[in-house]
Amino acid sequence: MIGFLYKIKVRKRILKREKHNSCYTRRKEEITEDIMTKRLDLRVDFAFKSLFGTHGNESILAAFLNAALRLPEEKNITTVHLLDPHFNKEYQEDKRSILDVHAQLEDGTRINIEIQLNNKHDMEKRTLYYWSKMYSSQMKEGMDYGELCQTITINIVNFRYLSHINHYHSVFQLYEREEKLLLTDMLEIHFMELPKLLIKWRRKEVDPREDQLVRWLLLLEASEDEEITQVLEEIAVQEDQVLKKAIDEWERVSQDPEVLLAYEARRKALLDEKSALKRAENLGKIEGEKIGEKRGVLKVALGMIQEGIDSTTISKLTALTQEEIDKLRQQ
């Protein structure tokens, strides 16, 4: 009898485990199916590099660069060489740079493309640092300075960065302050702000049929906007074979299980980073408010001292210590 009851308990455990495993498997399949029906968010650096910075997709990168650099047709880029992101030792210590797209043109021009979801308030210094490393990495023993080639950094950001400029695409170079004379074209830094572009798109101030840069930047937003997707797919079928190739490749990598696994891990890391930045920002605001309140109390206490009020009374009314009041009296 005891053996029979034991077998019943074991069977119940097995049935419970099978039910749990079945639910888990079904949920996993639902999650996978949900991911597989959506395309990767190209604003995630891993996804961006999977499309624009992968061997075999050089024509896609070249089309984007022709649009970004506003090159005349006779100077259009036809050949792009993808570079190892670890082109020097300093870069090897910066794991984030692995997800940038590094390229070299036929004339030797070096280009770095970085896409950022979160504002870490360091973009101008960060891009100058990367520019300097790319520029100096060209120098070899016995090489003349005149052999150094133009170096360009392109920063695509998913936040408003240059608040005093309305343009979504800003280009910086080295100019003389008064005469606006270009010193050299060796340095060129681009900022492309996606939120500004979206505002212009919604106001119908930009047209992807007429502007190829608008076309390529809107592609980065397409995973979240059906209208943009539809317009770009129409353009791709009607007139832009490279864009069609990009959309087809985007569809393909979005169905690749290995790519999806790495993409989800990277997306989670970026979300965690965003949460950490938000917490730090809120903490900074709280500390700032505390500092402001303290300054207000000190100002009131200083006025009381000037009116001849004794320290004991000031301490009772302001909660300042005797030491803090004494320091105010010495000012």
N, C-alpha and C positions, 0 to 999 in steps of 0.2 A: 504493500500500500504506500509506504514511504517513497519507494522507488518510482511508483506511478505518479505521485504528486510532484516529485522532483522533475520528472520528464515534462509534466504540464508546465511547470515554471520555466524550464529551459526553453520550451517551445514558444511561450509567451514572449520571452526575451528576444528570441530569434525573429518573431513576427514584428515586434516593436522596432528592432534594429533595421529590418527590411523596409518597414514603412518609412523610417527616418531617412534611410539611404535613398529610397525612391523619391521622397520629397526633395532631398538635397539635389539629386540628379536632375529632377524636373526643373527646379529653380535655376540650376546652373545652365540648363538648356535654354530657359527663358531669357536669362541674362545674355547668353551668347547670341541668341537670336535677335535680341534688342540691339546689341552692339553691331551685329552683322548687317542690320537693315539701315544703319546710319553710316555716313562717311566720316572719316577722321576729321577732327577740328584742326585745320591747317595753321591755326594760330599757336598751337602747341609746337614748340621747336622741333621735337622728334618727328612729328608728322610733316612739318615744313621741309625738313631735311630729307625725309623719305621721298618727297616729290621733286624738290628742286636741287638736292645735293647728292643724288645717287647716280652712279655710273650707268649710262644708258639713257639718262634724262637730260643730257647736256643741252639738247635743242630747246627744252623747256626753260632751263636756266638762261640760255642766251636770249630767248624772247623776252623774258622778264627784265634782263639787264638792258636790252635795247630800249625798252619802255622806260625804265628807271633813269637811265642816263640821258634820255632824250637825244639819242644819236641820230644824225641825218642818215637817210637811206644808204648813201654811198659809203658810210662808215659803219654800217651795221655789223654787229658781232656775229660771226658765223661759227667760230670754233672757241670752245671754252674747255680749259683743263681743270679738273677738280684737284685740289691740293689736300694733302694730309693735314688735318686740323692741328697736329702736333708739329708745326714747322720749326719750333725751337723749344729749348728746355723750359723756358718760363711758361709756355702754353701747356706743357705736360702737367704742371702743378695746378692748372685751372680746369677742372673737370667740366665746367659749364661751357667752355669754348668748344668742346667736342661736338656739340649740337649746332654750332655755327656752320655756315656754308662758306668755304674758302675756295677761291678760284683764281686762275691766271688766264689772261687773254693772250692772243697771238703776239701783241706788241710788248708783252711782259707786264702789263698792268695787273696789279694784285687787287683783289676785291674780297672783302669780308662782309657777309650778310648775317645779321643777328636779329632774331625776333623775340620780343619780350612781352609777356602777359602782364607782369606785375611791375609797378613803379617802385624801384628800390632807391630812387633819388641819387643815382650815381652814373647815369647814362653818359653825360658829357665827358666825365673823367675816364670812365670805362672804355668808351669808344676811342678816345685819344691814346689810351694805353695800348689797346689792340692795334690801332693804326701804327704807333711807333714800333711795335714789335714786328709787324708785317713789313714795314718799310726797312728797318735795320736788318731783318733776316735775309734781305737780298744781297747784302755786302759779303763778298768773299775775299780771301787773301789775294792781294795784288790787283784788286778791282778798282777802277776809277769812279769817283763820286758821280761823274757825268753819266755813268751807266745805270744808275738807279732809276727805277721806273715808277710811274704814278701809282699811288696807293689810295684805294677808296674804301670807306666803310659805309654800309647801309644799315640803318637801324629801323626796323619795323616795330612799332609799339602799339599795344592795345589800350592805351590811355592817353589823355591829353597831356602833352609834355611841355610844349612851348605855348603857354597860355596867352602870350601877348601877340601871337601870330595866328592869323585865321587860315592860312594855307595848310593843307594836309601834307604837302611835300615841301620840305625846306632843305636847301643845299648850302653848305658852308665851305668857304675857301679862305686863303690867306690874302687879305687886301690891305693896302696902305689906308690908314684911317681917314685922311683928309681928301686925297685925290682919288680914292676908290681904285687904286692901281693894283692889279693882280701881281703878287710877288712871284708865285709859281703855281702850276697846276698839279704839283706832286701830291698835295693834300686835298682831299675832297671828302666831306662828311655829309651823309644824307640822313634826315629823319622823316619817316612816313608814319603819320598818326591816324590809325584806323578809325577812331571815334569821329574825328573831324570829317573824314571821307564819307562815313555813313550819314552824317547830318546833311552833307551836300547831296548825297544820293537821294535821300528822302525828299529833299526840297527840289529835286530834278535840276540841280545846278551842274551836275556832271553826267556824262553819257558814256557807258562802256563801249558803245558802238563807234564812238568818235575818238576816244582816248584809251590807248592800250594799257597805260599804267593803271588807270581806273579799273580796267578789265581784270588785270592780274591781282590787284589788291582786293577787289570785291570777291575774287575767288577764295580768298582766305576767310571771308565771312560767310561763304555760301552754305556751310554745313548747318548754320543757324537760321537761314533765311531762304524760304522756298521761292520767293519772287526773284531773288538774285540768281539762284540756281537755274531757274527757268530761262531767264534772260541770257545768261552765259551759255547755256546749252544751245540756245537758238543761234547765238553768234558763232559758236564752235561749229555747228553743222553748216551754217550758211557761208562763213567767210574765213574762219581761223582754224586751220588744220593743227597748228601747234597747241592751241587751247583745247582742241578736241582730244589730242594725245594726252594732255595733262589731265583732263577730266576722266578719260579712260584709265589712266595709270592711277589716279586718285581712287577710283572705284576698285581697282584691282588690289592696291595695298590695303584698302579698308576691309577687304575680305580675307586677308592673310592672317591666320591664327597667330603666327609668331610675331608679326608686326603689331597685332592687336594687344598681345600680352605686354610687350615693351611699351607700347603707347599708353595703355591704362596705368602702368606703373609710373611713367613720367607725368601723366596728367594728375595723378594723385599727389605726386611730389610737389607739383606747381600749386595745387589747391592748398596743401599744407603750408607752403611758403606764403601764399596769399593770406591765410589765417594768421600766421605768425607776424606778418607785416602789419595786419590790422590790429592785432593785440598790442604790438609795440607802439603803434600810432595812438591808440586809445590811452595807453599808459602814459605816453608823452603828454597828451592833452590834460590828463588828470594831474600830472606833476606840474604842468604849466599853470593850471588853475590854482594849485596850492601855493606856488611861488607868487602868483599874482595877489592872492589873498594875504600872504605874508607881507608883501611890499605895502599893501594898503594899510595893514595894522601898524607897520613901522612908521608910515607917513603920519597916521593919526597920533601915534605916541610922540613923534617929534614935535608935532604942533602943540601937544599938551605940555611938553617940556618947555617950549618957547613961551607958553602962557604961565609958567612958574608952578605948575602942579607937581606935587611931591611924588617920588618914585613908588611909594606904597600904593597910592591911589591909581597911578598909571598901570601898575602891575595887576591890580584888581579888575580894572576896566578892559585891559587888552590881553591879559593872560601872558604877557611877556615876562621873562625872568629878570631878576635884578641885574644880571650880567649884560643882557641885551639892552636894558635901559641905560646902563652905564656907558655902553659903547655909543649909544645915540647921543648922550650928553657930550661925548668927546668930539662929535662931528662939528 
